[in-house]
Amino acid sequence: MSQQQQKLTGLSSNDDGVNRTNDEINQMVPVTESIKYRKRAQTAEQQVEYLTSQLQVSQQQQNDLQQKYQETKLENELTAKLAQCGAVDIEAAILLARKNLEAGDVDIKSVIEQMQIKRPYLFASNKSTTNLGSLTAGVRSGKKVSENVIDNLAHQAQQSGSRRDMQQYLKMRRAIRS
């Protein structure tokens, strides 16, 4: 073909002998830019893979946290209900209640009622007393018990001024020294 015919038909031949239209020639990109585009595409694909994996990790963490939240919520609810019912050993009662809940029971109230029937020893006999613990002994000082008694007797004798209190104090003091 002559050059005029090629211009009229819109075809041109390159050095490699392939006929191309003018639009194809205008769309051709230099090799260096093609390499840049390929690198950008590869980087974008790597970022997509990384972000996808990060999303999966985040979703797994969210699921784990949601599960822990539900377990904590259940345990708090069980603790409150068992304390209301007068459970003596709350930890043991919680473990048994969880076992029953996992076995298929859905309602916490019914589980606690069944436990009160089957295991009454876990609950106080008088439901009006919700005392969860008794008073404990106070902190003891470094003094011996006898020294505390002597101090109390001395203080009592000093306050009352009575001879009887003074005699008790002196008698106790002599007994300890011996």
C-alpha positions as CSV (number, residue, x, y, z in Angstrom):
1,M,0.0,0.0,0.0
2,S,1.1,3.5,-0.6
3,Q,1.3,6.1,2.1
4,Q,-1.7,7.9,0.7
5,Q,-3.8,4.8,0.7
6,Q,-2.7,4.1,4.3
7,K,-3.7,7.6,5.4
8,L,-7.1,7.2,3.7
9,T,-7.8,3.8,5.3
10,G,-6.3,4.8,8.7
11,L,-3.7,2.1,8.6
12,S,0.1,2.4,9.1
13,S,2.9,-0.1,9.2
14,N,5.6,0.0,11.8
15,D,9.1,-1.4,11.7
16,D,7.8,-4.8,12.7
17,G,5.5,-5.0,9.7
18,V,2.2,-5.0,11.6
19,N,-0.5,-2.7,10.4
20,R,-2.2,-0.6,13.1
21,T,-4.8,2.1,13.1
22,N,-4.0,5.7,14.2
23,D,-6.1,5.2,17.3
24,E,-4.0,2.2,18.3
25,I,-0.8,4.1,17.8
26,N,-2.0,7.0,19.9
27,Q,-3.0,4.6,22.7
28,M,0.4,2.9,22.9
29,V,2.3,3.6,26.1
30,P,6.1,3.7,26.4
31,V,7.6,0.6,28.1
32,T,8.8,2.6,31.2
33,E,5.3,3.8,31.9
34,S,4.0,0.3,31.4
35,I,6.4,-1.0,34.0
36,K,5.3,1.7,36.4
37,Y,1.7,0.8,35.9
38,R,2.4,-2.9,36.4
39,K,4.3,-2.1,39.7
40,R,1.5,0.1,40.9
41,A,-1.0,-2.7,40.1
42,Q,1.1,-5.3,41.9
43,T,1.4,-3.0,44.9
44,A,-2.4,-2.4,44.9
45,E,-3.0,-6.1,44.8
46,Q,-0.6,-6.7,47.7
47,Q,-2.4,-4.0,49.7
48,V,-5.8,-5.6,49.0
49,E,-4.5,-8.9,50.2
50,Y,-3.0,-7.3,53.3
51,L,-6.2,-5.4,54.1
52,T,-8.3,-8.4,53.5
53,S,-6.2,-10.4,56.0
54,Q,-6.4,-7.5,58.5
55,L,-10.2,-7.4,58.1
56,Q,-10.4,-11.1,58.8
57,V,-8.2,-10.8,61.9
58,S,-10.4,-7.8,63.1
59,Q,-13.6,-9.8,62.5
60,Q,-12.2,-12.7,64.5
61,Q,-11.2,-10.4,67.3
62,Q,-14.6,-8.8,67.3
63,N,-16.2,-12.3,67.5
64,D,-14.0,-13.3,70.4
65,L,-14.7,-10.1,72.3
66,Q,-18.4,-10.5,71.6
67,Q,-18.3,-14.0,73.0
68,K,-16.3,-12.9,76.1
69,Y,-18.9,-10.1,76.6
70,Q,-21.8,-12.6,76.5
71,E,-20.0,-15.0,78.9
72,T,-19.3,-12.1,81.4
73,K,-22.8,-10.8,81.1
74,L,-24.2,-14.3,81.8
75,E,-21.9,-14.8,84.8
76,N,-22.8,-11.4,86.3
77,E,-26.5,-12.2,85.8
78,L,-26.0,-15.6,87.4
79,T,-24.1,-14.1,90.3
80,A,-26.8,-11.5,91.0
81,K,-29.6,-14.1,90.8
82,L,-27.8,-16.6,93.0
83,A,-27.0,-14.0,95.6
84,Q,-30.6,-13.0,95.7
85,C,-31.6,-16.6,96.3
86,G,-29.2,-16.9,99.1
87,A,-26.5,-19.1,97.6
88,V,-23.9,-20.1,100.1
89,D,-21.2,-21.1,97.7
90,I,-21.7,-18.8,94.7
91,E,-18.8,-20.1,92.6
92,A,-20.0,-23.7,92.8
93,A,-23.5,-22.6,92.1
94,I,-22.3,-20.7,89.0
95,L,-20.5,-23.7,87.7
96,L,-23.5,-26.0,88.2
97,A,-25.8,-23.4,86.6
98,R,-23.5,-23.0,83.6
99,K,-23.5,-26.8,83.2
100,N,-27.3,-26.9,83.2
101,L,-27.5,-23.9,80.8
102,E,-25.1,-25.6,78.4
103,A,-27.1,-28.8,78.7
104,G,-30.1,-27.1,77.1
105,D,-31.9,-25.1,79.7
106,V,-32.5,-21.6,78.5
107,D,-34.0,-19.7,81.4
108,I,-31.8,-18.8,84.3
109,K,-34.6,-18.6,86.7
110,S,-35.7,-22.2,86.0
111,V,-32.1,-23.4,86.3
112,I,-31.8,-21.8,89.8
113,E,-35.2,-23.2,90.9
114,Q,-34.1,-26.7,89.8
115,M,-30.8,-26.3,91.7
116,Q,-32.7,-25.2,94.8
117,I,-34.7,-28.4,94.6
118,K,-31.9,-30.8,93.7
119,R,-29.1,-29.2,95.7
120,P,-30.6,-27.4,98.7
121,Y,-27.2,-27.4,100.5
122,L,-26.0,-24.7,98.2
123,F,-28.6,-22.3,99.5
124,A,-29.2,-20.8,102.9
125,S,-32.2,-22.4,104.6
126,N,-33.7,-19.0,105.5
127,K,-34.1,-16.9,102.4
128,S,-34.7,-13.7,104.3
129,T,-31.1,-13.7,105.4
130,T,-28.9,-12.8,102.5
131,N,-25.8,-12.4,104.7
132,L,-23.0,-13.6,102.4
133,G,-20.4,-13.9,105.1
134,S,-20.0,-13.7,108.8
135,L,-17.8,-11.3,110.7
136,T,-14.2,-12.1,110.8
137,A,-11.7,-11.7,113.5
138,G,-10.1,-8.3,113.6
139,V,-6.4,-7.6,113.0
140,R,-4.4,-8.7,115.9
141,S,-1.7,-6.5,117.3
142,G,1.8,-7.6,118.0
143,K,1.1,-7.8,121.7
144,K,0.3,-11.1,123.4
145,V,-3.3,-11.7,124.6
146,S,-2.2,-11.4,128.2
147,E,-0.7,-8.0,127.6
148,N,-3.9,-6.8,126.1
149,V,-5.8,-8.1,129.1
150,I,-3.4,-6.3,131.5
151,D,-3.7,-3.1,129.6
152,N,-7.5,-3.3,129.7
153,L,-7.5,-4.0,133.4
154,A,-5.1,-1.1,134.0
155,H,-7.3,1.3,132.0
156,Q,-10.4,0.1,133.8
157,A,-8.8,0.6,137.2
158,Q,-7.6,4.0,136.3
159,Q,-11.0,5.1,135.0
160,S,-13.1,3.7,137.9
161,G,-10.6,4.4,140.7
162,S,-12.0,1.3,142.5
163,R,-9.8,-0.8,144.8
164,R,-11.3,-4.0,143.4
165,D,-10.3,-3.1,139.8
166,M,-6.8,-2.2,141.1
167,Q,-6.5,-5.6,142.9
168,Q,-7.6,-7.5,139.7
169,Y,-5.0,-5.6,137.7
170,L,-2.2,-6.3,140.2
171,K,-3.2,-9.9,140.6
172,M,-3.1,-10.4,136.8
173,R,0.2,-8.6,136.5
174,R,1.8,-10.9,139.2
175,A,0.4,-14.0,137.5
176,I,1.9,-13.2,134.2
177,R,5.4,-12.4,135.6
178,S,5.6,-15.7,137.3
